[in-house]
Structures are given as C-alpha cells and as structure tokens.
Amino acid sequence: MVSFDNVQHYLLLEKVARRVQDDEVMHLLKMMLKATGEKGVPQGGMISPLLSNLYLTEVDRMLEKAIATTRRGEYTNVQYARFADDLVILIDAHPRHDWLVKAVERRLREELAKLRVEINEDKSRMVDLAKGESFSFLGFEYRRIRSRNWVWRPYYAPKLKKRTALFAKLREIFRRNVSQPVGKVIEMINPILRGWVNYFRIVKRWVEKKVRRHLMRASKRKGMGWKRWSREWLYDTLGLFNDYRVRPQRFPKADPTPHVT
C-alpha cells in the first residue's frame, strides 16, 4: 500500500500533461488537486485510481524489468499485481533467491522516493505462504492450499469482513419482508447480488437456501423444500439472479511457495 498524502502536484501534473493536450482538462485537474491542499491526491474520488495508476508508471517499469532479468525460461521468480496504490509483489521462496526479496524492496523504495511518496508501513507487510500465512488484495484474501490431488494451488476468497457485511444486509431484507411475496423479495436482493457477484462471484448456494427457507416459512413448513421446488424453477420461473460464472484468467507460470512484499 502506497501513501499518496504527500504527492507533489507539479510532478503529477507533469505526468498528465505528457498525455493530455487539453487546457480545459488540465485546468479542471489543477482545481481538483488544489482542493486537497498543497499536496496529496483526493482520496475516494472517481479520478483518484486513474491518477494513481499514471503516477506509479515508473514503478511498473521497474518491476517489469525485475521480472525479465530474473526469468528462468518459462518460469518467473518475480511477479506483481497493482491497482492504483495497492501493490502485491510475489517472489520465489527458494533459499537461493533470498537476495531478491531485499533487492526488490530496496528498488521499490528507491522508485517511490523519486516520486516523493512512501510505503504505508501500517498497511504493508511481508508474508510467507509456505508457512500458512495469507495476504489481502482488492477485497480478497489469498493463501495456498492442497488440492484433492495433494498439489499446492492458490486459494482466494472474499475477506470475511466483506462476506459478513453482505450476508447481514441480505439477512435483514429477508427478516423485514417475511410476509411479502417471494417475488418482491427477489426484486430487492437481485440488485445487491448483481453488484456484489460481479466482483466476488460466490454466494449462490447461501442465497438459494435463504429463498427456499422463505418459501417454506410462507407455507408454514419446515426444511428447505429441495423436492418441492427445483433449482431451475427458482432461477427460470422466479427470476433469481443466476450469473455466477467465474471466467478463469491465465497467468505466467511461477515457481511455488512465493514470498509476498
């Protein structure tokens, strides 16, 4: 995590000016930055991620060079992911690469110093996935687990705090609308599910159970009604949101057991 509280406005404007040749846009940007004071980027604003991505371009170039220079054939010893000011660096954990952890951290701090920004030490840490540790990135928690074939593989899930908040919100809707027709309840929860699932893509089974329980309570029956209502009926007839498909992404091969900076 990088702190943008001390971003120098003139450095940011110089970077934007290399790509934007519109005086009105530049003037508007200056006014937006001026509202934050003498330095810093407005936090929580719609334009903040764009400015952050632009401002840290040199950091991306440094890390891309690290990937290229440490590559071993089809394997990479360094990988990274960044969105705005959130950054994760993965480094192969083989003992012969211990120097890489220190080298990459040193180069990262050097590049950030040139940009006059610093690492947010309170929100940044180094973990070892081989020791069962995990890290968070963009609302997900990442760790490594054994597959059914006893092969190490990456595992990720929405952070517990995010899941708890979602379930609490949905639970409250079901609680407040016990006497309402199930169709109306589904109209209420679908927009929430659509927005949440587009990002996290899980919760399907939990919601299905809650809808079934709502139907059974309305009928003053117990259980989930597995035989009474088919899954197809819930989605096709009632119109319960059902776009839970996860689209896999392909990433470069990397040696297992990485460190994370």
N, C-alpha and C positions, 0 to 999 in steps of 0.2 A: 504494500500500500504506500503510495507516494502522497506527501502532503503538498497541496497547491496553495497553501495560505501565503507563501512568500514569492509566488510567481511575479517576476518583473514584467510590467505591462509592455514596456518598449520591446522586450525580447519576443513576447508573444505576438505583438502587432507586426514585428518584422517578419516573423514566420508566415503569418496570414497574408501579408502584403505580397509575398512571393507567389502566391496562388490566386489571390483575389485582386482584380484590377478595377474595382468599383468603388468610387469615392464615397457614395452614399452608404454602402455596406460597411466600409471601414469606419465611417463616422459613427454609425449606429453601434458598432462593436466597441469603439472607444467610449461611448456614453455608457454602455453596459458595464464595462470594466471600471470606469470611473465611479460607478455607484458602489463598488466594493471597497473603495478607498484608494490608497496609493499603490497597493499591490494585492495580488491574490486573484483567484478566479471565482466567480459566483457559484456557490455550492447549491446543488439541487436544481439549477436552471437547465432548460432544454438544450442550450448550446454548450454546456459545460463538458459533456463527454466528447463532443467534436473538438473543442479547443484542447482538451487533454490529449486526445489521440494525435493531434497535429503537433503539440508542443513536445511530445516524447518520441518523435520520429527518430532522433539520433540514438535513443536507447534501443529501439527496434533494430536499427542498423548494426549496432554493436553486438547485440545478441545473435543476429543472423550470421555475422562474421564468426562468432564463437561456435555456432553450430557447424559452419562449413569447415573451420580449421580443426575441429576435434572429431569430425566424422570418420568412421571406420567402415568403409564400403557402404552397405545398405543400412548400417546402424548409426545412430546418433548418440553422442554422450551428453549432449545438452539440448534441451527443448524448452520452449516457453510459451505462455499464452498471456495476452494483455488485452484489457478493455478499459479505456480511459485511464484512470490512475490505479486500477487493480492489476497486479502483475504476479504471475507464478512462474518460477524457473525450476525446471527439473533437471537433475544431474545424476548420471550413472553412479551408483554407490560402490563400485568396485574399489578396493583399497588403493589401487594404482591411480585412481582419479581423485584422491583426496585433495590434491593441489587445485583441482578445477573449482571446487567449492569456494575456496579462498580467492582464487583468481577472478572468478566471475563476480563475486561480491565486491571485490576491490574495483573492478572495471565499472560495475553498475554505479557505485558511489561516485566514481570519478565523472561519469557522464552526467549524473544528476547534479553534481556540484557545478559543472559547466553551465547547466540550465538554471542554477540557483534555486533548486528545490531539494528537499531532503526526504529520506525514507521515514515514514511514520513508524517509529520503533514500537509504539504501543500496539499497533495493529499488524506488525510483521514478525515473523518467526521462521525458524528452520526446523523441519521435522524429518524424521527417518521412517519411511513407510515400512521398512523391513522390521521395525520394532513395534508395529501395530499402530503407529501414530497416524493422524489424519490432518487434512487441511481443508479450508473452505475457500471457495471461489465463486463469485456471482450467485450466491444463494444456495450452492450445492456443497455437500461435504464429500470429500474424496478420500479413499483408502484403498488398500489392496486386500483381496481375499482369495481363498482357494476355490476353484471351480469344482464341479462334480467329478471331473477327471483329475482332481488334485493338482491342477495347474494354476499358478498365480495369475490373477487377472485384476484389472482395475474395477472398482465399485464406486458408484456415486448415487447419492440420494439427496433430496431437498433437506436443508437443515431442519432440525427438529423444531426450532422456533417458527419457521415458515409453515411447516405442516400443522403444528398446533394451532396457529392463528387461523389457518384455512378451515380446519375441522371445527373450531369453535364458532366461526362465522356461519358455517353451514348448519351446525347443530342448533344454533339459535333460530335459524329460519324454520327448521323442522319443528322446533319447540313452539314457536309462536303461531304456527299455522296448522296445528294438529287437526282442527275442524274444517280446514279448507280442502277443496278438491285437489287430488294429486296433480292434476294438470296445471293448476295455478302455482303449486309449489315448484314444479319443474320449470315454469316460466321464470321464477325468481332465482333459482340456482344455476340455470344454464349460462347466463352471462358471466357469473363468477367462475364457473368451471371452465368456460371457454378461454377467459383471460389467463387463468392460473395454469391450465393444462397446456396451453400454447407454450408455456415456459418450462414447466416441470414434467408434464406428460405422465403423471401417475395419479392415483386416487379412484380409478374406475370401480374397483370392487367395493371399496368403502361406500361410495355414493349409491351403488346399486343395492347394497344391503339396507341402507337408510330408506330408499324409496320403497323397497319391499316391506320393511317394517311399518312404514307409514300406511301402506295399503292394508296390511294385516290389522293394524290398530283401528283403521277406519271400519273394518269389517268385524271388529271386536274378536279377533282371533289371535292366537299366539304363533310364533315361528316366523319364518321368512317367506313362506309361500313359494318355495322352489318348484313344486309340482303345479301350483295353481297358475303361475304366470311364467312364461318362458322368457329367456333373455331377449329374444328377438321381439317379443311383444312390448317389452319395456322401452326398447330403442325405436322400433319401427312404428308402433302404434301410439305410444305416449310421447315419443319425440325426445326422450332423454339424450342429452349431449353424448356423442359416441366417437368423437375424433381423437382417439388416444394413440394414434400411430406414432411410433418413435422412428425417426429417419436416421439410420446409422451414418456416421462420418468415418472416413478413412484417414488415419494419421500415419506418419512415418514410423517405421519400426524403431524401437528403442530397447536397450538392454533393461531387464527388470531391476527392481529394488532401487528406485531413484531417491536422491535427496531432494528436498524442496526448499528453496530460499524464498 
